[in-house]
């Protein structure tokens, strides 16, 4: 976390999923609470507005061939 130009390490995170999509079971609404090394707590909330299936092979690599 950057606070007033100072980098702070995140020491703990709590995630609370509020709603799941009824067919795909993907989280669509969630809250995140994070605490930094000074003890300051940050709260974030979000809602998914879109999703896409992106199949990938675990060992795939991008290698530029010119």
PyMOL Python script that loads the backbone (N, CA, C, O; Angstrom):
from pymol import cmd

cmd.read_pdbstr("""\
ATOM      1  N   UNK A   1       0.849  -1.142   0.000  1.00  0.00           N
ATOM      2  CA  UNK A   1       0.000   0.000   0.000  1.00  0.00           C
ATOM      3  C   UNK A   1       0.907   1.220   0.000  1.00  0.00           C
ATOM      4  O   UNK A   1       1.897   1.258   0.731  1.00  0.00           O
ATOM      5  N   UNK A   2       0.580   2.215  -0.812  1.00  0.00           N
ATOM      6  CA  UNK A   2       1.299   3.485  -0.787  1.00  0.00           C
ATOM      7  C   UNK A   2       0.432   4.523  -0.087  1.00  0.00           C
ATOM      8  O   UNK A   2      -0.711   4.762  -0.477  1.00  0.00           O
ATOM      9  N   UNK A   3       0.989   5.131   0.944  1.00  0.00           N
ATOM     10  CA  UNK A   3       0.293   6.170   1.698  1.00  0.00           C
ATOM     11  C   UNK A   3       1.196   7.401   1.738  1.00  0.00           C
ATOM     12  O   UNK A   3       2.282   7.360   2.315  1.00  0.00           O
ATOM     13  N   UNK A   4       0.752   8.476   1.136  1.00  0.00           N
ATOM     14  CA  UNK A   4       1.526   9.723   1.064  1.00  0.00           C
ATOM     15  C   UNK A   4       2.946   9.480   0.555  1.00  0.00           C
ATOM     16  O   UNK A   4       3.904  10.040   1.088  1.00  0.00           O
ATOM     17  N   UNK A   5       3.081   8.634  -0.488  1.00  0.00           N
ATOM     18  CA  UNK A   5       4.375   8.347  -1.091  1.00  0.00           C
ATOM     19  C   UNK A   5       5.210   7.312  -0.358  1.00  0.00           C
ATOM     20  O   UNK A   5       6.308   6.981  -0.805  1.00  0.00           O
ATOM     21  N   UNK A   6       4.717   6.800   0.751  1.00  0.00           N
ATOM     22  CA  UNK A   6       5.440   5.794   1.541  1.00  0.00           C
ATOM     23  C   UNK A   6       4.879   4.410   1.253  1.00  0.00           C
ATOM     24  O   UNK A   6       3.671   4.188   1.337  1.00  0.00           O
ATOM     25  N   UNK A   7       5.775   3.475   0.909  1.00  0.00           N
ATOM     26  CA  UNK A   7       5.358   2.091   0.658  1.00  0.00           C
ATOM     27  C   UNK A   7       5.211   1.364   1.991  1.00  0.00           C
ATOM     28  O   UNK A   7       6.120   1.363   2.821  1.00  0.00           O
ATOM     29  N   UNK A   8       4.052   0.748   2.176  1.00  0.00           N
ATOM     30  CA  UNK A   8       3.794  -0.024   3.399  1.00  0.00           C
ATOM     31  C   UNK A   8       3.446  -1.452   3.024  1.00  0.00           C
ATOM     32  O   UNK A   8       2.706  -1.688   2.068  1.00  0.00           O
ATOM     33  N   UNK A   9       3.975  -2.396   3.771  1.00  0.00           N
ATOM     34  CA  UNK A   9       3.702  -3.800   3.534  1.00  0.00           C
ATOM     35  C   UNK A   9       2.318  -4.171   4.066  1.00  0.00           C
ATOM     36  O   UNK A   9       1.926  -3.743   5.151  1.00  0.00           O
ATOM     37  N   UNK A  10       1.590  -4.965   3.297  1.00  0.00           N
ATOM     38  CA  UNK A  10       0.303  -5.490   3.748  1.00  0.00           C
ATOM     39  C   UNK A  10       0.592  -6.730   4.591  1.00  0.00           C
ATOM     40  O   UNK A  10       1.274  -7.650   4.140  1.00  0.00           O
ATOM     41  N   UNK A  11       0.074  -6.748   5.806  1.00  0.00           N
ATOM     42  CA  UNK A  11       0.362  -7.858   6.723  1.00  0.00           C
ATOM     43  C   UNK A  11      -0.784  -8.852   6.852  1.00  0.00           C
ATOM     44  O   UNK A  11      -0.563  -9.997   7.245  1.00  0.00           O
ATOM     45  N   UNK A  12      -2.016  -8.430   6.526  1.00  0.00           N
ATOM     46  CA  UNK A  12      -3.130  -9.371   6.568  1.00  0.00           C
ATOM     47  C   UNK A  12      -4.243  -8.905   5.639  1.00  0.00           C
ATOM     48  O   UNK A  12      -4.431  -7.712   5.401  1.00  0.00           O
ATOM     49  N   UNK A  13      -4.972  -9.889   5.125  1.00  0.00           N
ATOM     50  CA  UNK A  13      -6.080  -9.619   4.203  1.00  0.00           C
ATOM     51  C   UNK A  13      -7.252 -10.513   4.584  1.00  0.00           C
ATOM     52  O   UNK A  13      -7.072 -11.696   4.873  1.00  0.00           O
ATOM     53  N   UNK A  14      -8.450  -9.942   4.583  1.00  0.00           N
ATOM     54  CA  UNK A  14      -9.671 -10.710   4.807  1.00  0.00           C
ATOM     55  C   UNK A  14     -10.593 -10.439   3.628  1.00  0.00           C
ATOM     56  O   UNK A  14     -10.850  -9.286   3.282  1.00  0.00           O
ATOM     57  N   UNK A  15     -11.090 -11.507   3.016  1.00  0.00           N
ATOM     58  CA  UNK A  15     -11.982 -11.389   1.858  1.00  0.00           C
ATOM     59  C   UNK A  15     -13.330 -11.995   2.218  1.00  0.00           C
ATOM     60  O   UNK A  15     -13.402 -13.106   2.744  1.00  0.00           O
ATOM     61  N   UNK A  16     -14.393 -11.259   1.931  1.00  0.00           N
ATOM     62  CA  UNK A  16     -15.739 -11.726   2.209  1.00  0.00           C
ATOM     63  C   UNK A  16     -16.541 -11.659   0.912  1.00  0.00           C
ATOM     64  O   UNK A  16     -16.845 -10.572   0.420  1.00  0.00           O
ATOM     65  N   UNK A  17     -16.881 -12.823   0.362  1.00  0.00           N
ATOM     66  CA  UNK A  17     -17.690 -12.866  -0.856  1.00  0.00           C
ATOM     67  C   UNK A  17     -19.155 -12.735  -0.456  1.00  0.00           C
ATOM     68  O   UNK A  17     -19.660 -13.528   0.339  1.00  0.00           O
ATOM     69  N   UNK A  18     -19.832 -11.739  -1.004  1.00  0.00           N
ATOM     70  CA  UNK A  18     -21.216 -11.467  -0.645  1.00  0.00           C
ATOM     71  C   UNK A  18     -22.206 -12.175  -1.559  1.00  0.00           C
ATOM     72  O   UNK A  18     -23.253 -12.633  -1.100  1.00  0.00           O
ATOM     73  N   UNK A  19     -21.889 -12.270  -2.845  1.00  0.00           N
ATOM     74  CA  UNK A  19     -22.780 -12.916  -3.816  1.00  0.00           C
ATOM     75  C   UNK A  19     -21.975 -13.694  -4.838  1.00  0.00           C
ATOM     76  O   UNK A  19     -20.890 -13.281  -5.249  1.00  0.00           O
ATOM     77  N   UNK A  20     -22.532 -14.830  -5.241  1.00  0.00           N
ATOM     78  CA  UNK A  20     -21.965 -15.647  -6.317  1.00  0.00           C
ATOM     79  C   UNK A  20     -22.951 -15.667  -7.476  1.00  0.00           C
ATOM     80  O   UNK A  20     -24.161 -15.565  -7.275  1.00  0.00           O
ATOM     81  N   UNK A  21     -22.419 -15.801  -8.704  1.00  0.00           N
ATOM     82  CA  UNK A  21     -23.278 -15.952  -9.870  1.00  0.00           C
ATOM     83  C   UNK A  21     -24.033 -17.271  -9.735  1.00  0.00           C
ATOM     84  O   UNK A  21     -23.424 -18.274  -9.361  1.00  0.00           O
ATOM     85  N   UNK A  22     -25.332 -17.312 -10.023  1.00  0.00           N
ATOM     86  CA  UNK A  22     -26.120 -18.526  -9.789  1.00  0.00           C
ATOM     87  C   UNK A  22     -25.736 -19.725 -10.658  1.00  0.00           C
ATOM     88  O   UNK A  22     -25.940 -20.865 -10.241  1.00  0.00           O
ATOM     89  N   UNK A  23     -25.184 -19.498 -11.857  1.00  0.00           N
ATOM     90  CA  UNK A  23     -24.831 -20.631 -12.728  1.00  0.00           C
ATOM     91  C   UNK A  23     -23.346 -20.954 -12.725  1.00  0.00           C
ATOM     92  O   UNK A  23     -22.970 -22.126 -12.726  1.00  0.00           O
ATOM     93  N   UNK A  24     -22.499 -19.934 -12.720  1.00  0.00           N
ATOM     94  CA  UNK A  24     -21.053 -20.174 -12.814  1.00  0.00           C
ATOM     95  C   UNK A  24     -20.374 -20.254 -11.451  1.00  0.00           C
ATOM     96  O   UNK A  24     -19.244 -20.731 -11.347  1.00  0.00           O
ATOM     97  N   UNK A  25     -21.050 -19.796 -10.419  1.00  0.00           N
ATOM     98  CA  UNK A  25     -20.524 -19.790  -9.046  1.00  0.00           C
ATOM     99  C   UNK A  25     -19.275 -18.916  -8.891  1.00  0.00           C
ATOM    100  O   UNK A  25     -18.483 -19.113  -7.970  1.00  0.00           O
ATOM    101  N   UNK A  26     -19.110 -17.957  -9.794  1.00  0.00           N
ATOM    102  CA  UNK A  26     -18.010 -17.002  -9.709  1.00  0.00           C
ATOM    103  C   UNK A  26     -18.431 -15.879  -8.762  1.00  0.00           C
ATOM    104  O   UNK A  26     -19.572 -15.421  -8.828  1.00  0.00           O
ATOM    105  N   UNK A  27     -17.533 -15.426  -7.880  1.00  0.00           N
ATOM    106  CA  UNK A  27     -17.889 -14.303  -7.005  1.00  0.00           C
ATOM    107  C   UNK A  27     -18.233 -13.061  -7.833  1.00  0.00           C
ATOM    108  O   UNK A  27     -17.489 -12.696  -8.743  1.00  0.00           O
ATOM    109  N   UNK A  28     -19.350 -12.418  -7.521  1.00  0.00           N
ATOM    110  CA  UNK A  28     -19.735 -11.211  -8.248  1.00  0.00           C
ATOM    111  C   UNK A  28     -19.755  -9.968  -7.362  1.00  0.00           C
ATOM    112  O   UNK A  28     -19.722  -8.848  -7.871  1.00  0.00           O
ATOM    113  N   UNK A  29     -19.807 -10.149  -6.061  1.00  0.00           N
ATOM    114  CA  UNK A  29     -19.770  -9.020  -5.137  1.00  0.00           C
ATOM    115  C   UNK A  29     -18.941  -9.426  -3.930  1.00  0.00           C
ATOM    116  O   UNK A  29     -19.163 -10.488  -3.349  1.00  0.00           O
ATOM    117  N   UNK A  30     -17.980  -8.578  -3.550  1.00  0.00           N
ATOM    118  CA  UNK A  30     -17.125  -8.937  -2.430  1.00  0.00           C
ATOM    119  C   UNK A  30     -16.596  -7.706  -1.707  1.00  0.00           C
ATOM    120  O   UNK A  30     -16.634  -6.589  -2.222  1.00  0.00           O
ATOM    121  N   UNK A  31     -16.104  -7.949  -0.501  1.00  0.00           N
ATOM    122  CA  UNK A  31     -15.460  -6.926   0.323  1.00  0.00           C
ATOM    123  C   UNK A  31     -14.070  -7.439   0.683  1.00  0.00           C
ATOM    124  O   UNK A  31     -13.879  -8.632   0.918  1.00  0.00           O
ATOM    125  N   UNK A  32     -13.116  -6.535   0.722  1.00  0.00           N
ATOM    126  CA  UNK A  32     -11.763  -6.896   1.128  1.00  0.00           C
ATOM    127  C   UNK A  32     -11.323  -5.922   2.209  1.00  0.00           C
ATOM    128  O   UNK A  32     -11.504  -4.711   2.087  1.00  0.00           O
ATOM    129  N   UNK A  33     -10.747  -6.467   3.256  1.00  0.00           N
ATOM    130  CA  UNK A  33     -10.195  -5.657   4.339  1.00  0.00           C
ATOM    131  C   UNK A  33      -8.719  -6.019   4.453  1.00  0.00           C
ATOM    132  O   UNK A  33      -8.379  -7.189   4.628  1.00  0.00           O
ATOM    133  N   UNK A  34      -7.848  -5.030   4.355  1.00  0.00           N
ATOM    134  CA  UNK A  34      -6.405  -5.265   4.426  1.00  0.00           C
ATOM    135  C   UNK A  34      -5.810  -4.393   5.518  1.00  0.00           C
ATOM    136  O   UNK A  34      -6.265  -3.276   5.762  1.00  0.00           O
ATOM    137  N   UNK A  35      -4.780  -4.926   6.171  1.00  0.00           N
ATOM    138  CA  UNK A  35      -4.109  -4.182   7.226  1.00  0.00           C
ATOM    139  C   UNK A  35      -2.639  -4.059   6.859  1.00  0.00           C
ATOM    140  O   UNK A  35      -2.026  -5.022   6.398  1.00  0.00           O
ATOM    141  N   UNK A  36      -2.066  -2.859   7.066  1.00  0.00           N
ATOM    142  CA  UNK A  36      -0.654  -2.670   6.742  1.00  0.00           C
ATOM    143  C   UNK A  36       0.217  -2.814   7.980  1.00  0.00           C
ATOM    144  O   UNK A  36      -0.274  -3.036   9.087  1.00  0.00           O
ATOM    145  N   UNK A  37       1.512  -2.683   7.770  1.00  0.00           N
ATOM    146  CA  UNK A  37       2.484  -2.896   8.848  1.00  0.00           C
ATOM    147  C   UNK A  37       2.363  -1.918  10.000  1.00  0.00           C
ATOM    148  O   UNK A  37       2.878  -2.185  11.086  1.00  0.00           O
ATOM    149  N   UNK A  38       1.689  -0.781   9.792  1.00  0.00           N
ATOM    150  CA  UNK A  38       1.494   0.178  10.882  1.00  0.00           C
ATOM    151  C   UNK A  38       0.215  -0.093  11.654  1.00  0.00           C
ATOM    152  O   UNK A  38      -0.048   0.546  12.673  1.00  0.00           O
ATOM    153  N   UNK A  39      -0.591  -1.050  11.167  1.00  0.00           N
ATOM    154  CA  UNK A  39      -1.848  -1.369  11.820  1.00  0.00           C
ATOM    155  C   UNK A  39      -3.046  -0.668  11.205  1.00  0.00           C
ATOM    156  O   UNK A  39      -4.181  -0.896  11.623  1.00  0.00           O
ATOM    157  N   UNK A  40      -2.801   0.196  10.199  1.00  0.00           N
ATOM    158  CA  UNK A  40      -3.911   0.883   9.538  1.00  0.00           C
ATOM    159  C   UNK A  40      -4.705  -0.106   8.690  1.00  0.00           C
ATOM    160  O   UNK A  40      -4.131  -0.962   8.017  1.00  0.00           O
ATOM    161  N   UNK A  41      -6.021   0.018   8.731  1.00  0.00           N
ATOM    162  CA  UNK A  41      -6.913  -0.896   8.014  1.00  0.00           C
ATOM    163  C   UNK A  41      -7.561  -0.176   6.836  1.00  0.00           C
ATOM    164  O   UNK A  41      -7.970   0.980   6.939  1.00  0.00           O
ATOM    165  N   UNK A  42      -7.644  -0.892   5.711  1.00  0.00           N
ATOM    166  CA  UNK A  42      -8.245  -0.370   4.486  1.00  0.00           C
ATOM    167  C   UNK A  42      -9.387  -1.292   4.089  1.00  0.00           C
ATOM    168  O   UNK A  42      -9.262  -2.513   4.180  1.00  0.00           O
ATOM    169  N   UNK A  43     -10.489  -0.718   3.654  1.00  0.00           N
ATOM    170  CA  UNK A  43     -11.651  -1.519   3.242  1.00  0.00           C
ATOM    171  C   UNK A  43     -12.005  -1.182   1.805  1.00  0.00           C
ATOM    172  O   UNK A  43     -12.084  -0.014   1.424  1.00  0.00           O
ATOM    173  N   UNK A  44     -12.217  -2.236   1.008  1.00  0.00           N
ATOM    174  CA  UNK A  44     -12.573  -2.088  -0.400  1.00  0.00           C
ATOM    175  C   UNK A  44     -13.794  -2.949  -0.676  1.00  0.00           C
ATOM    176  O   UNK A  44     -13.971  -4.001  -0.062  1.00  0.00           O
ATOM    177  N   UNK A  45     -14.618  -2.512  -1.581  1.00  0.00           N
ATOM    178  CA  UNK A  45     -15.759  -3.303  -2.018  1.00  0.00           C
ATOM    179  C   UNK A  45     -15.838  -3.251  -3.524  1.00  0.00           C
ATOM    180  O   UNK A  45     -15.441  -2.264  -4.144  1.00  0.00           O
ATOM    181  N   UNK A  46     -16.352  -4.319  -4.113  1.00  0.00           N
ATOM    182  CA  UNK A  46     -16.436  -4.319  -5.562  1.00  0.00           C
ATOM    183  C   UNK A  46     -17.502  -5.260  -6.070  1.00  0.00           C
ATOM    184  O   UNK A  46     -17.938  -6.181  -5.379  1.00  0.00           O
ATOM    185  N   UNK A  47     -17.914  -4.997  -7.313  1.00  0.00           N
ATOM    186  CA  UNK A  47     -18.918  -5.825  -7.967  1.00  0.00           C
ATOM    187  C   UNK A  47     -18.454  -6.101  -9.388  1.00  0.00           C
ATOM    188  O   UNK A  47     -18.077  -5.178 -10.110  1.00  0.00           O
ATOM    189  N   UNK A  48     -18.480  -7.365  -9.792  1.00  0.00           N
ATOM    190  CA  UNK A  48     -18.107  -7.733 -11.154  1.00  0.00           C
ATOM    191  C   UNK A  48     -19.192  -7.271 -12.118  1.00  0.00           C
ATOM    192  O   UNK A  48     -20.381  -7.461 -11.864  1.00  0.00           O
ATOM    193  N   UNK A  49     -18.782  -6.673 -13.208  1.00  0.00           N
ATOM    194  CA  UNK A  49     -19.744  -6.239 -14.215  1.00  0.00           C
ATOM    195  C   UNK A  49     -19.622  -7.058 -15.492  1.00  0.00           C
ATOM    196  O   UNK A  49     -20.474  -6.958 -16.375  1.00  0.00           O
ATOM    197  N   UNK A  50     -18.572  -7.866 -15.601  1.00  0.00           N
ATOM    198  CA  UNK A  50     -18.378  -8.725 -16.774  1.00  0.00           C
ATOM    199  C   UNK A  50     -17.373  -9.808 -16.431  1.00  0.00           C
ATOM    200  O   UNK A  50     -16.600  -9.674 -15.482  1.00  0.00           O
ATOM    201  N   UNK A  51     -17.387 -10.876 -17.205  1.00  0.00           N
ATOM    202  CA  UNK A  51     -16.428 -11.956 -17.029  1.00  0.00           C
ATOM    203  C   UNK A  51     -16.199 -12.623 -18.377  1.00  0.00           C
ATOM    204  O   UNK A  51     -17.041 -12.552 -19.273  1.00  0.00           O
ATOM    205  N   UNK A  52     -15.047 -13.272 -18.508  1.00  0.00           N
ATOM    206  CA  UNK A  52     -14.726 -13.967 -19.754  1.00  0.00           C
ATOM    207  C   UNK A  52     -13.983 -15.252 -19.423  1.00  0.00           C
ATOM    208  O   UNK A  52     -13.200 -15.304 -18.474  1.00  0.00           O
ATOM    209  N   UNK A  53     -14.231 -16.267 -20.199  1.00  0.00           N
ATOM    210  CA  UNK A  53     -13.497 -17.526 -20.058  1.00  0.00           C
ATOM    211  C   UNK A  53     -12.213 -17.392 -20.859  1.00  0.00           C
ATOM    212  O   UNK A  53     -12.247 -17.166 -22.068  1.00  0.00           O
ATOM    213  N   UNK A  54     -11.092 -17.531 -20.189  1.00  0.00           N
ATOM    214  CA  UNK A  54      -9.793 -17.414 -20.839  1.00  0.00           C
ATOM    215  C   UNK A  54      -8.980 -18.668 -20.568  1.00  0.00           C
ATOM    216  O   UNK A  54      -8.159 -18.683 -19.651  1.00  0.00           O
ATOM    217  N   UNK A  55      -9.194 -19.722 -21.351  1.00  0.00           N
ATOM    218  CA  UNK A  55      -8.440 -20.954 -21.110  1.00  0.00           C
ATOM    219  C   UNK A  55      -6.952 -20.738 -21.363  1.00  0.00           C
ATOM    220  O   UNK A  55      -6.566 -20.035 -22.297  1.00  0.00           O
ATOM    221  N   UNK A  56      -6.137 -21.341 -20.535  1.00  0.00           N
ATOM    222  CA  UNK A  56      -4.688 -21.207 -20.683  1.00  0.00           C
ATOM    223  C   UNK A  56      -4.019 -22.498 -20.256  1.00  0.00           C
ATOM    224  O   UNK A  56      -4.520 -23.223 -19.397  1.00  0.00           O
ATOM    225  N   UNK A  57      -2.914 -22.764 -20.850  1.00  0.00           N
ATOM    226  CA  UNK A  57      -2.124 -23.926 -20.477  1.00  0.00           C
ATOM    227  C   UNK A  57      -1.092 -23.461 -19.472  1.00  0.00           C
ATOM    228  O   UNK A  57      -0.419 -22.457 -19.706  1.00  0.00           O
ATOM    229  N   UNK A  58      -0.949 -24.152 -18.377  1.00  0.00           N
ATOM    230  CA  UNK A  58      -0.094 -23.703 -17.271  1.00  0.00           C
ATOM    231  C   UNK A  58       1.354 -23.458 -17.687  1.00  0.00           C
ATOM    232  O   UNK A  58       2.016 -22.591 -17.117  1.00  0.00           O
ATOM    233  N   UNK A  59       1.851 -24.198 -18.662  1.00  0.00           N
ATOM    234  CA  UNK A  59       3.261 -24.039 -19.045  1.00  0.00           C
ATOM    235  C   UNK A  59       3.447 -23.177 -20.281  1.00  0.00           C
ATOM    236  O   UNK A  59       4.533 -23.145 -20.858  1.00  0.00           O
ATOM    237  N   UNK A  60       2.412 -22.488 -20.685  1.00  0.00           N
ATOM    238  CA  UNK A  60       2.550 -21.628 -21.864  1.00  0.00           C
ATOM    239  C   UNK A  60       3.383 -20.405 -21.514  1.00  0.00           C
ATOM    240  O   UNK A  60       3.304 -19.879 -20.403  1.00  0.00           O
ATOM    241  N   UNK A  61       4.164 -19.970 -22.453  1.00  0.00           N
ATOM    242  CA  UNK A  61       5.018 -18.793 -22.268  1.00  0.00           C
ATOM    243  C   UNK A  61       4.892 -17.917 -23.518  1.00  0.00           C
ATOM    244  O   UNK A  61       4.706 -18.399 -24.635  1.00  0.00           O
ATOM    245  N   UNK A  62       5.000 -16.635 -23.280  1.00  0.00           N
ATOM    246  CA  UNK A  62       5.069 -15.713 -24.413  1.00  0.00           C
ATOM    247  C   UNK A  62       6.516 -15.563 -24.784  1.00  0.00           C
ATOM    248  O   UNK A  62       7.335 -15.180 -23.948  1.00  0.00           O
ATOM    249  N   UNK A  63       6.846 -15.855 -26.012  1.00  0.00           N
ATOM    250  CA  UNK A  63       8.220 -15.658 -26.472  1.00  0.00           C
ATOM    251  C   UNK A  63       8.182 -14.959 -27.821  1.00  0.00           C
ATOM    252  O   UNK A  63       7.666 -15.501 -28.798  1.00  0.00           O
ATOM    253  N   UNK A  64       8.724 -13.775 -27.865  1.00  0.00           N
ATOM    254  CA  UNK A  64       8.695 -13.014 -29.133  1.00  0.00           C
ATOM    255  C   UNK A  64       9.596 -13.671 -30.170  1.00  0.00           C
ATOM    256  O   UNK A  64      10.777 -13.908 -29.912  1.00  0.00           O
ATOM    257  N   UNK A  65       9.053 -13.959 -31.315  1.00  0.00           N
ATOM    258  CA  UNK A  65       9.823 -14.503 -32.440  1.00  0.00           C
ATOM    259  C   UNK A  65       9.775 -13.492 -33.559  1.00  0.00           C
ATOM    260  O   UNK A  65       8.715 -13.239 -34.132  1.00  0.00           O
ATOM    261  N   UNK A  66      10.902 -12.921 -33.870  1.00  0.00           N
ATOM    262  CA  UNK A  66      10.943 -11.892 -34.919  1.00  0.00           C
ATOM    263  C   UNK A  66      11.630 -12.436 -36.135  1.00  0.00           C
ATOM    264  O   UNK A  66      11.770 -11.730 -37.134  1.00  0.00           O
TER     265      UNK A  66
END
""", "prot")
cmd.dss("prot")
cmd.show_as("cartoon", "prot")
cmd.util.cbc("prot")
cmd.orient("prot")
